[in-house]
Amino acid sequence: MKFKPADNIQDLQYFGEFGGVNPSISDSSTYTFLSAKTMLDTFEGNSDGCYLYSRHSSPSNLYLGEALAAMEGTESANVAGSGMGAITPTILQICSNEDHIVSSRTIYGGTYAFLKNFTPRMGIKTSFVDITKLDVVEAAITKSTKMIYCETVSNPLLEVADIKGLAFLAKKYNLKLVVDNTFSPLSISPAQYGADVVIHSLTKFINGSSDTMGGVVCASTNFINSQKSVIDGASMLLGSSLDSLRSSSILKNMRTLHIRMKKHSYNAAFLANKFEADGLKTVYPGLESHPSHELFKSMMNLEYGFGGMLTIETGSLEKANALMELMQEKNLGYLAVSLGFYKTLFSAPGTSTSSEIPEDEQEEMGLSNGLVRFSIGLDNDIERTYKMMKSCMKEVGVL
């Protein structure tokens, strides 16, 4: 049967404490017990349905986690206070001193900085490779490798990972395949192709209103429980918890995710085709010119399209900056990092979200100073938007 992520979210039914159509928000940091024995059992992880302390779990966070697990088709999920608050405990739960990670070379700058600059302090080494070449990935695996890490659609170059192929390698060498699916919620469901752990920054498309941060780890119940262990759970002990009020807000926004993703994808595909026809070097997985177009199609849940992210090459940082400033002045969007907002967001990744990556490595992976990354918004009249953007491009000399 075809996997239906939006149906899985819709089929969840919650009632509030007083019969409300929204679950009641758990406005408590700590929870009482009717017996000391139940408290002891909860500390030891042997008591279902009891709450200990909001850093460990809360009713609001469990509701959101249940919806996200349903969306990705995993047994369980654990939410966190940010995307990095989901990524870092996952890496540290799996890897320890003298372990090794094989990672995509094109990943979010914060993740890259954590793997390149921070985890070596703990004796964890990372090899950064071209994740689109399975032979290169396999050649990088050593006896001490514990994890393959990638993004379904990479930030910012929009490279597409072969999840099924990477999962085969992970199983062959008894590794964990960890996939950040932030750029492609609903469009691709990595767990259905063998990913062991699926991560999202909820800050982006899933919340969709750029008003809060959040993250989630979707995986087996055993893995999620290991992260939440009061004894040695990385999520529990590192303390990146999501506030119940914010958790409740994200859960409400999830109900429109399928509608929003269809519109993000439609608008991005429209602009990408127009930009490419105008002669701009345009990267978008929905274009036949994208090297992984067929791979994306083979994995996608068709109705949600190819996502809302695209890039264009302007030729120089000066032109990129001039274009973005003019587009903001014309109210076409915001010169801002992040993605998934109702309004288009644009930035030059080399000097913003990927600035943690040294310039020589940016050049090696094909990340130029003139690259502009777009998170395409929910514009009602996308043809009007295109005409205005094209006018801006002509004015600053990009076209």
C-alpha positions as CSV (number, residue, x, y, z in Angstrom):
1,M,0.0,0.0,0.0
2,K,1.3,3.5,-0.9
3,F,2.5,5.4,2.2
4,K,0.2,8.3,3.0
5,P,1.9,10.6,5.5
6,A,-0.8,13.3,5.5
7,D,-3.5,10.7,6.1
8,N,-1.6,9.4,9.0
9,I,-1.6,12.8,10.6
10,Q,-5.2,13.4,9.9
11,D,-6.2,10.0,11.3
12,L,-4.9,11.0,14.8
13,Q,-7.7,12.1,17.1
14,Y,-7.2,14.1,20.3
15,F,-9.6,15.5,22.8
16,G,-8.7,18.2,25.3
17,E,-9.1,17.7,29.0
18,F,-12.5,19.3,28.8
19,G,-13.6,17.9,25.5
20,G,-11.8,20.6,23.4
21,V,-11.0,19.8,19.8
22,N,-7.4,20.7,20.6
23,P,-5.4,18.8,23.3
24,S,-5.1,20.7,26.6
25,I,-1.7,22.2,27.1
26,S,0.3,20.7,29.9
27,D,1.3,23.9,31.8
28,S,3.6,22.2,34.3
29,S,7.3,21.6,34.6
30,T,6.9,18.7,37.1
31,Y,4.2,16.1,37.8
32,T,2.8,14.6,41.0
33,F,2.6,10.9,41.9
34,L,0.0,9.2,44.0
35,S,2.6,6.7,45.3
36,A,6.4,6.8,45.8
37,K,6.6,3.4,44.1
38,T,5.2,4.8,40.9
39,M,7.8,7.6,41.0
40,L,10.6,5.1,41.4
41,D,9.2,3.0,38.5
42,T,9.0,6.1,36.3
43,F,12.6,7.0,37.0
44,E,13.6,3.5,36.0
45,G,11.5,3.7,32.8
46,N,9.1,1.0,33.9
47,S,5.9,3.1,34.1
48,D,3.8,4.0,31.0
49,G,1.4,7.0,31.1
50,C,3.2,8.7,34.0
51,Y,5.0,12.0,33.7
52,L,8.1,12.9,35.7
53,Y,9.5,16.2,34.6
54,S,9.1,18.2,31.4
55,R,12.7,17.9,30.3
56,H,12.0,14.1,30.1
57,S,8.5,14.3,28.5
58,S,5.2,16.1,28.8
59,P,1.7,15.4,27.5
60,S,2.0,18.2,24.9
61,N,5.3,16.9,23.6
62,L,4.1,13.4,23.4
63,Y,1.1,14.5,21.3
64,L,3.4,16.3,18.9
65,G,5.8,13.4,18.8
66,E,3.0,10.9,18.1
67,A,1.9,13.0,15.1
68,L,5.5,13.3,13.7
69,A,6.1,9.6,14.1
70,A,2.9,9.0,12.2
71,M,4.0,11.4,9.5
72,E,7.4,9.6,9.0
73,G,6.0,6.1,9.6
74,T,8.3,5.3,12.6
75,E,7.4,3.7,15.9
76,S,8.1,6.7,18.0
77,A,9.5,10.3,18.1
78,N,11.0,12.7,20.5
79,V,10.7,16.5,20.1
80,A,13.4,19.0,21.0
81,G,13.8,22.8,21.4
82,S,15.5,23.2,18.0
83,G,16.7,21.3,15.0
84,M,20.2,21.2,16.4
85,G,18.7,20.1,19.7
86,A,17.5,17.0,17.8
87,I,20.7,16.5,15.6
88,T,23.4,16.7,18.3
89,P,21.9,14.3,20.9
90,T,21.2,11.8,18.1
91,I,24.9,11.8,17.0
92,L,26.1,11.6,20.6
93,Q,23.7,8.8,21.4
94,I,25.1,6.6,18.6
95,C,28.8,7.7,18.6
96,S,31.4,7.9,21.3
97,N,35.2,8.1,21.7
98,E,37.1,6.6,18.7
99,D,34.0,6.2,16.6
100,H,33.7,7.4,13.0
101,I,31.0,9.0,10.9
102,V,30.6,9.1,7.2
103,S,28.7,12.3,6.4
104,S,27.5,14.2,3.3
105,R,29.8,17.1,2.5
106,T,26.8,19.3,1.8
107,I,24.8,19.7,5.0
108,Y,23.5,22.5,7.1
109,G,26.3,24.7,8.4
110,G,25.5,24.1,12.0
111,T,25.7,20.3,11.6
112,Y,28.9,20.6,9.6
113,A,30.5,22.7,12.4
114,F,29.4,20.3,15.0
115,L,30.9,17.3,13.2
116,K,34.0,19.2,12.0
117,N,34.9,21.3,15.0
118,F,33.1,20.0,18.1
119,T,32.8,16.2,18.1
120,P,36.6,15.8,17.5
121,R,37.0,17.0,21.1
122,M,35.2,13.8,22.1
123,G,37.4,11.6,19.9
124,I,34.7,11.3,17.2
125,K,36.0,11.7,13.6
126,T,34.0,12.4,10.5
127,S,34.7,11.9,6.8
128,F,32.8,14.3,4.5
129,V,32.0,12.8,1.1
130,D,29.9,13.2,-2.0
131,I,26.8,11.4,-0.7
132,T,25.5,11.0,-4.2
133,K,28.2,8.5,-5.1
134,L,27.6,5.3,-3.2
135,D,31.0,3.8,-4.1
136,V,32.7,6.9,-2.5
137,V,30.5,6.4,0.6
138,E,31.3,2.8,0.9
139,A,35.1,3.4,0.4
140,A,35.0,5.9,3.4
141,I,33.5,3.3,5.8
142,T,36.1,1.9,8.3
143,K,36.0,-0.6,11.2
144,S,35.2,2.2,13.6
145,T,32.3,3.7,11.5
146,K,29.0,3.8,13.4
147,M,26.9,6.1,11.3
148,I,26.1,7.4,7.8
149,Y,24.7,11.0,8.0
150,C,23.0,12.9,5.2
151,E,20.1,15.2,4.3
152,T,17.4,13.9,1.9
153,V,17.8,17.2,-0.1
154,S,21.0,18.9,1.0
155,N,21.4,22.4,2.3
156,P,22.2,24.5,0.2
157,L,23.1,22.7,-3.0
158,L,19.9,20.6,-3.2
159,E,21.8,17.3,-3.8
160,V,19.5,14.3,-3.4
161,A,20.6,11.3,-1.3
162,D,19.8,7.8,-2.5
163,I,18.2,6.7,0.8
164,K,17.6,3.1,-0.4
165,G,21.2,2.7,-1.5
166,L,22.6,4.3,1.6
167,A,20.3,2.0,3.8
168,F,21.7,-1.0,2.0
169,L,25.2,0.1,2.9
170,A,24.2,0.8,6.5
171,K,22.8,-2.6,6.9
172,K,25.7,-4.3,5.1
173,Y,28.2,-2.7,7.6
174,N,25.8,-2.7,10.7
175,L,25.7,1.2,10.8
176,K,22.9,3.6,11.6
177,L,21.6,5.7,8.7
178,V,20.5,9.1,10.0
179,V,18.7,11.4,7.6
180,D,17.8,15.0,8.0
181,N,14.5,15.4,6.1
182,T,13.9,19.1,6.9
183,F,13.8,20.2,3.2
184,S,11.3,17.6,2.1
185,P,8.6,16.8,4.6
186,L,5.7,14.7,3.1
187,S,7.5,14.7,-0.3
188,I,9.9,12.0,0.8
189,S,9.6,9.6,3.7
190,P,13.1,8.3,4.4
191,A,12.1,5.6,7.0
192,Q,10.1,3.9,4.2
193,Y,13.4,3.4,2.3
194,G,15.4,2.1,5.3
195,A,16.6,5.1,7.2
196,D,17.0,4.2,10.9
197,V,16.6,7.8,12.2
198,V,14.8,10.7,10.6
199,I,15.3,14.2,11.9
200,H,13.5,17.5,11.2
201,S,14.0,21.1,12.2
202,L,10.4,21.8,13.1
203,T,11.3,25.5,12.8
204,K,11.0,25.3,9.1
205,F,8.2,23.9,6.9
206,I,6.5,21.8,9.5
207,N,5.7,24.8,11.8
208,G,5.6,27.1,8.8
209,S,5.2,30.4,10.5
210,S,8.8,31.3,11.5
211,D,7.6,32.1,15.1
212,T,9.3,29.3,17.1
213,M,12.1,26.8,17.0
214,G,11.7,23.0,17.4
215,G,13.2,19.7,16.3
216,V,12.3,16.0,16.3
217,V,14.0,12.6,16.1
218,C,11.8,9.9,14.6
219,A,13.0,6.3,15.1
220,S,12.3,3.0,16.8
221,T,10.8,3.0,20.3
222,N,14.0,1.5,21.6
223,F,16.2,4.3,20.2
224,I,13.8,7.1,21.4
225,N,13.7,5.5,24.9
226,S,17.5,5.4,24.9
227,Q,17.7,9.1,24.1
228,K,15.2,9.9,26.9
229,S,16.9,7.7,29.6
230,V,17.5,9.5,32.8
231,I,20.7,7.4,33.2
232,D,22.5,8.0,29.9
233,G,20.1,9.5,27.4
234,A,21.6,12.3,25.3
235,S,18.4,14.1,24.8
236,M,17.5,14.0,28.5
237,L,21.0,14.9,29.8
238,L,21.8,17.6,27.2
239,G,18.4,19.3,28.0
240,S,17.2,20.6,24.7
241,S,13.6,20.5,25.6
242,L,10.6,21.9,23.8
243,D,8.2,24.1,25.7
244,S,4.7,22.8,25.9
245,L,3.0,25.9,24.6
246,R,5.3,25.9,21.5
247,S,4.7,22.2,21.1
248,S,1.0,22.7,21.0
249,S,1.4,25.5,18.4
250,I,3.5,23.3,16.1
251,L,0.9,20.5,16.4
252,K,-1.9,22.9,15.2
253,N,0.2,24.0,12.3
254,M,0.9,20.4,11.2
255,R,-2.7,20.1,10.2
256,T,-2.2,22.4,7.2
257,L,1.2,21.0,6.3
258,H,-0.1,19.0,3.3
259,I,-1.8,22.0,1.9
260,R,1.2,24.3,2.4
261,M,3.7,21.8,0.9
262,K,1.7,21.4,-2.2
263,K,1.6,25.2,-2.7
264,H,5.3,25.6,-1.8
265,S,6.2,22.9,-4.4
266,Y,3.8,24.3,-7.1
267,N,5.2,27.8,-6.8
268,A,8.9,26.7,-6.7
269,A,8.4,24.5,-9.7
270,F,6.8,27.4,-11.6
271,L,9.6,29.7,-10.8
272,A,12.4,27.2,-11.4
273,N,11.1,26.4,-14.9
274,K,10.8,30.1,-15.7
275,F,14.3,31.0,-14.4
276,E,15.9,28.1,-16.3
277,A,14.1,29.2,-19.5
278,D,15.5,32.7,-19.0
279,G,19.0,31.2,-19.1
280,L,19.7,31.3,-15.3
281,K,21.7,28.4,-13.9
282,T,18.8,27.0,-11.7
283,V,18.9,24.0,-9.4
284,Y,15.6,22.4,-8.4
285,P,14.9,18.7,-8.0
286,G,11.8,19.1,-10.2
287,L,13.8,20.2,-13.2
288,E,14.8,17.4,-15.6
289,S,18.3,19.1,-15.7
290,H,18.8,18.2,-12.0
291,P,21.2,15.2,-11.9
292,S,19.0,13.5,-9.3
293,H,15.6,14.3,-10.8
294,E,14.7,10.7,-11.5
295,L,16.0,9.5,-8.1
296,F,13.8,12.1,-6.4
297,K,10.8,11.0,-8.5
298,S,11.5,7.3,-7.5
299,M,11.2,8.2,-3.8
300,M,8.6,10.9,-3.7
301,N,5.0,10.9,-2.5
302,L,3.8,12.3,-5.8
303,E,1.1,14.7,-4.7
304,Y,3.5,16.9,-2.6
305,G,5.9,17.7,-5.5
306,F,9.6,18.5,-5.4
307,G,9.6,20.9,-2.4
308,G,9.9,24.6,-2.0
309,M,13.6,25.1,-2.2
310,L,15.6,26.3,-5.3
311,T,18.8,28.1,-6.1
312,I,20.0,30.4,-8.8
313,E,23.5,31.5,-9.8
314,T,23.9,35.3,-10.1
315,G,27.6,35.4,-10.9
316,S,29.0,37.3,-7.9
317,L,28.3,38.1,-4.3
318,E,27.8,41.8,-5.3
319,K,25.0,40.9,-7.7
320,A,23.5,38.4,-5.3
321,N,23.3,41.0,-2.6
322,A,21.9,43.7,-4.9
323,L,19.2,41.3,-6.2
324,M,18.2,40.2,-2.7
325,E,18.1,43.8,-1.4
326,L,16.0,44.9,-4.3
327,M,13.6,42.0,-4.1
328,Q,13.0,42.8,-0.4
329,E,12.5,46.5,-1.2
330,K,9.8,45.4,-3.8
331,N,8.1,43.2,-1.1
332,L,8.8,40.0,-2.9
333,G,10.2,38.4,0.3
334,Y,12.7,38.8,3.0
335,L,16.5,38.7,3.0
336,A,16.6,36.2,5.8
337,V,17.9,32.8,6.7
338,S,15.7,29.8,7.4
339,L,12.9,28.4,5.3
340,G,9.3,27.3,5.2
341,F,7.7,30.8,5.8
342,Y,4.5,31.9,4.0
343,K,6.6,34.6,2.4
344,T,9.6,33.9,0.2
345,L,13.0,34.0,2.0
346,F,16.3,34.4,0.2
347,S,19.9,34.4,1.3
348,A,23.5,33.8,-0.1
349,P,24.4,30.6,1.7
350,G,28.2,31.0,1.3
351,T,28.1,34.0,3.6
352,S,25.2,32.9,5.8
353,T,23.8,29.4,6.6
354,S,26.9,27.7,5.2
355,S,29.5,30.2,6.4
356,E,30.9,27.7,8.9
357,I,32.3,25.8,5.9
358,P,35.8,27.1,5.0
359,E,36.0,28.9,1.6
360,D,38.2,26.3,0.0
361,E,35.8,23.5,0.9
362,Q,32.8,25.6,-0.4
363,E,34.6,26.0,-3.7
364,E,35.4,22.3,-3.9
365,M,31.7,21.3,-3.4
366,G,30.5,23.9,-5.9
367,L,29.1,26.5,-3.4
368,S,29.8,29.9,-5.1
369,N,29.5,33.4,-3.6
370,G,26.9,34.2,-6.2
371,L,24.5,31.4,-5.3
372,V,21.2,32.6,-3.9
373,R,19.0,30.1,-2.1
374,F,15.2,30.7,-2.2
375,S,12.6,29.2,0.1
376,I,9.6,29.9,-2.1
377,G,6.5,31.2,-0.3
378,L,2.7,30.6,-0.6
379,D,2.1,33.5,-3.1
380,N,-1.4,33.3,-4.6
381,D,-0.4,34.7,-8.0
382,I,3.0,33.2,-8.7
383,E,3.1,34.5,-12.3
384,R,2.9,38.0,-10.9
385,T,5.7,37.2,-8.5
386,Y,7.8,35.8,-11.4
387,K,7.4,39.0,-13.5
388,M,8.4,41.2,-10.5
389,M,11.5,39.0,-9.8
390,K,12.5,39.0,-13.4
391,S,12.3,42.8,-13.4
392,C,14.6,42.9,-10.4
393,M,17.1,40.6,-12.1
394,K,17.2,42.8,-15.1
395,E,17.7,45.9,-13.0
396,V,20.7,44.6,-11.2
397,G,22.2,42.8,-14.2
398,V,21.6,39.2,-13.3
399,L,19.6,38.9,-16.5
